[in-house]
Amino acid sequence: YAGDVTDLARMKDIVNQVEQNIGSIHLAILNAGTYKADPLPVFTAANFAEQMNINLIGTANCVEALRDSMIKNRAGHIAIVASV
């Protein structure tokens, strides 16, 4: 199920598709992320914002997409992986 974590609607759609095709999600491992070296001489706020949108907001989008189903099922775990 391909999708862009910055697209909340798509993440919700993916959760719905998985649950329709496979069943309830018991474990979600959120591991999408990006890193761009951005040393001071080439630093831009736009590059920083892009990374935050993917790494932080994207993760929040995935958690929100999973939330209602896991609450309804009263079960499920979310693991969030981070790096640099």
ABEGO torsion letter per residue (X at the ends): XBBBAABAAAAAAAAAAAAAAAEBBABBBBABBBBBBBBAAABBAAAAAAAAAAAAAAAAAAAAAAAAAAAAAGBEBBBBBBBX
